Amino acid sequence: MGRGLKLRHAQPRWLPAVLIGLALVVSSAAACRAQCVEFSDRASQLELDTFVKSPSSLLERMRNDKEKLRFRLATLIATNPSLLPSVQTLISASAASDRSAIGAALRIAEGRCTTTKPDAARKIRDFAQRIGDLNVQSGYAAAGEDNSGVQAQSQSKGPAQPPRGRALLEGEWKTKLANPFKPVPLPN
């Protein structure tokens, strides 16, 4: 009788493993929800971690290329909008000429988040408006006027190209071989 009582009160050994697995699923789901862009457009976790630890490392890598700085920072912010405190550190460590590119990056990231995560876009917009730096605000405004970030995004997401293998097949069910000598239509 004592043996049956011990078995009933013993905890299963798999319970801690299930709880750890559940915690990992919940934490990864929260990380996925924070991102504004598709998986292929996201920055790597290593790059995000590097930026959080040392925001000025981005300035060192993109030393004299303002365009790369704009789009790389925009990708980082759109991948994880909670990086804004690190962006504040980056602003205070950057030269005045880099700050307009940082402002433009904020505007581009906001544009990327507007359709998928409007709350994140609002958070980025509020952050950019709270910044007291005129160079950041002018870069933010200039990127909004020319919409270069939105245009770059729409060009990369332009009309869907058919997969390469399908160009060899035609017909309603793609079962007939296409003419390999048929002229290729030129993009407009």
Backbone torsions as a table, in degrees:
resi	resn	phi	psi	omega
1	MET	NA	-35.6	178.8
2	GLY	-66.7	-31.6	-178.4
3	ARG	-69.7	-41.3	178.8
4	GLY	-63.2	-35.4	179.4
5	LEU	-67.9	-37.3	179.2
6	LYS	-67.6	-39.7	-178.7
7	LEU	-67.8	-36.3	-179.1
8	ARG	-68.2	-33.3	-176.3
9	HIS	-95.1	-4.3	178.6
10	ALA	-76.3	136.7	178.8
11	GLN	-81.9	142.4	177.7
12	PRO	-65.9	147.3	-177.7
13	ARG	-75.5	-20.3	-178.2
14	TRP	-82.2	-14.5	-176.7
15	LEU	-59.6	-45.9	178.1
16	PRO	-62.0	-37.4	179.5
17	ALA	-65.0	-40.7	178.8
18	VAL	-65.7	-41.4	179.6
19	LEU	-65.1	-40.2	177.8
20	ILE	-65.4	-43.4	178.3
21	GLY	-61.5	-41.2	178.3
22	LEU	-64.2	-39.9	178.1
23	ALA	-64.4	-39.6	178.1
24	LEU	-65.3	-40.8	179.0
25	VAL	-64.0	-44.4	-179.6
26	VAL	-64.4	-42.2	-178.9
27	SER	-69.6	-36.7	178.4
28	SER	-71.2	-32.9	177.0
29	ALA	-66.1	-38.0	177.6
30	ALA	-65.8	-38.0	178.9
31	ALA	-67.6	-36.2	179.2
32	CYS	-68.1	-35.3	-178.7
33	ARG	-69.3	-24.6	-175.9
34	ALA	-76.4	-13.9	-172.9
35	GLN	-91.9	139.6	-176.6
36	CYS	-94.9	-17.6	-172.3
37	VAL	-115.6	163.3	178.8
38	GLU	-65.9	163.3	-176.5
39	PHE	-56.3	-41.4	-176.6
40	SER	-68.9	-20.2	-178.7
41	ASP	-98.0	0.1	-176.1
42	ARG	-82.0	153.7	172.3
43	ALA	-78.9	153.9	-179.5
44	SER	-71.4	157.8	179.4
45	GLN	-64.2	-35.2	177.6
46	LEU	-62.2	-43.0	179.5
47	GLU	-66.5	-38.6	177.0
48	LEU	-63.5	-45.5	179.9
49	ASP	-63.5	-40.1	178.9
50	THR	-63.5	-41.6	-179.7
51	PHE	-65.8	-39.7	179.2
52	VAL	-65.5	-41.9	-178.4
53	LYS	-71.2	-38.2	-177.2
54	SER	-146.4	85.7	-178.5
55	PRO	-58.5	-31.5	-178.5
56	SER	-70.4	-13.2	177.0
57	SER	-63.4	-28.9	176.8
58	LEU	-65.9	-39.9	177.5
59	LEU	-64.6	-37.4	-179.9
60	GLU	-68.0	-38.8	-179.9
61	ARG	-72.3	-35.9	-177.2
62	MET	-103.2	38.7	-167.0
63	ARG	-42.1	-60.1	-174.8
64	ASN	-115.8	17.9	-177.1
65	ASP	-118.3	96.1	-177.3
66	LYS	-66.5	-34.4	179.6
67	GLU	-64.6	-45.3	178.5
68	LYS	-63.5	-39.8	178.4
69	LEU	-61.0	-46.2	179.1
70	ARG	-56.4	-53.9	-173.3
71	PHE	-75.3	-31.9	178.1
72	ARG	-69.6	-44.0	178.5
73	LEU	-65.7	-39.6	177.4
74	ALA	-61.2	-39.6	178.1
75	THR	-65.7	-41.8	177.8
76	LEU	-61.1	-45.9	-177.8
77	ILE	-67.9	-41.4	-179.9
78	ALA	-68.7	-30.0	176.7
79	THR	-70.1	-40.6	-179.7
80	ASN	-145.7	94.3	-178.4
81	PRO	-63.4	-12.7	178.8
82	SER	-77.7	5.9	177.2
83	LEU	-82.4	2.6	-174.9
84	LEU	-57.3	-36.6	175.1
85	PRO	-61.2	-34.9	176.6
86	SER	-70.1	-31.4	176.1
87	VAL	-66.0	-38.2	176.3
88	GLN	-59.9	-42.6	176.8
89	THR	-63.9	-39.9	178.9
90	LEU	-62.7	-41.4	-179.8
91	ILE	-61.9	-44.4	-178.0
92	SER	-71.1	-21.1	179.3
93	ALA	-93.3	-6.4	-173.0
94	SER	-97.0	160.0	175.4
95	ALA	-78.1	162.9	-178.2
96	ALA	-59.9	-35.2	-179.3
97	SER	-68.5	-28.2	178.5
98	ASP	-80.7	-22.2	-174.5
99	ARG	-68.2	-31.1	177.0
100	SER	-69.2	-35.0	175.8
101	ALA	-66.5	-35.1	177.7
102	ILE	-67.0	-41.3	176.6
103	GLY	-62.8	-41.2	177.4
104	ALA	-63.8	-38.0	178.4
105	ALA	-63.4	-38.7	177.0
106	LEU	-61.8	-42.4	-179.2
107	ARG	-67.4	-40.2	178.8
108	ILE	-64.2	-44.4	178.9
109	ALA	-63.0	-39.3	177.3
110	GLU	-61.3	-43.1	178.5
111	GLY	-62.5	-37.1	179.0
112	ARG	-69.8	-30.5	-177.2
113	CYS	-88.9	-14.7	-172.8
114	THR	-56.7	-45.7	-175.8
115	THR	-81.3	-35.8	-175.3
116	THR	-89.9	-40.3	-177.9
117	LYS	-134.9	79.9	-177.6
118	PRO	-60.4	-30.3	178.2
119	ASP	-66.5	-40.1	177.8
120	ALA	-66.3	-39.5	178.5
121	ALA	-62.8	-41.4	178.5
122	ARG	-65.0	-38.4	178.4
123	LYS	-63.4	-42.0	178.6
124	ILE	-66.1	-43.7	179.6
125	ARG	-61.8	-44.9	178.7
126	ASP	-62.8	-40.1	178.2
127	PHE	-61.6	-45.9	-178.5
128	ALA	-65.0	-33.8	179.4
129	GLN	-74.9	-29.6	179.3
130	ARG	-75.8	-21.6	-178.9
131	ILE	-63.6	130.8	-178.8
132	GLY	-88.5	3.9	-176.4
133	ASP	-87.7	123.2	-178.5
134	LEU	-67.6	-32.5	178.2
135	ASN	-65.3	-42.0	178.2
136	VAL	-64.4	-44.5	-178.6
137	GLN	-67.2	-35.3	177.9
138	SER	-70.3	-38.1	175.5
139	GLY	-64.8	-38.4	177.6
140	TYR	-63.7	-45.6	-179.5
141	ALA	-67.9	-40.1	-179.0
142	ALA	-65.7	-37.8	178.4
143	ALA	-68.2	-29.0	176.9
144	GLY	-73.7	-32.2	-179.2
145	GLU	-72.9	-42.5	-177.0
146	ASP	-91.3	-12.7	177.8
147	ASN	52.8	31.0	-178.0
148	SER	-64.2	-33.9	178.6
149	GLY	-67.8	-40.4	178.9
150	VAL	-69.0	-38.5	178.7
151	GLN	-65.9	-42.7	179.5
152	ALA	-62.9	-38.6	179.4
153	GLN	-69.3	-41.7	-178.4
154	SER	-70.5	-30.1	176.7
155	GLN	-68.9	-39.8	179.7
156	SER	-72.6	-24.3	179.1
157	LYS	-105.0	23.4	-176.3
158	GLY	-56.4	-162.5	-177.8
159	PRO	-57.9	138.2	-175.2
160	ALA	-64.4	127.0	177.8
161	GLN	-83.9	137.3	177.2
162	PRO	-67.9	149.3	177.2
163	PRO	-58.2	149.2	-175.0
164	ARG	-58.0	-39.0	-177.8
165	GLY	-65.0	-29.9	-178.5
166	ARG	-72.3	-20.6	179.1
167	ALA	-65.9	-19.1	179.8
168	LEU	-86.3	-12.1	-178.9
169	LEU	-119.4	149.3	178.2
170	GLU	-142.4	-179.9	-178.0
171	GLY	98.6	173.1	-176.3
172	GLU	-61.5	-40.9	-177.7
173	TRP	-105.8	11.5	179.4
174	LYS	56.4	47.7	-179.0
175	THR	-112.9	-14.4	179.8
176	LYS	-94.9	142.2	177.2
177	LEU	-70.5	136.9	179.6
178	ALA	-81.9	161.2	177.6
179	ASN	-76.2	115.2	-178.1
180	PRO	-71.0	-13.2	-178.7
181	PHE	-99.3	2.3	179.4
182	LYS	-66.4	134.8	-179.5
183	PRO	-62.3	143.2	-179.5
184	VAL	-83.0	130.9	177.3
185	PRO	-68.8	137.6	179.9
186	LEU	-86.0	142.5	177.2
187	PRO	-68.6	150.0	179.9
188	ASN	-79.6	NA	NA
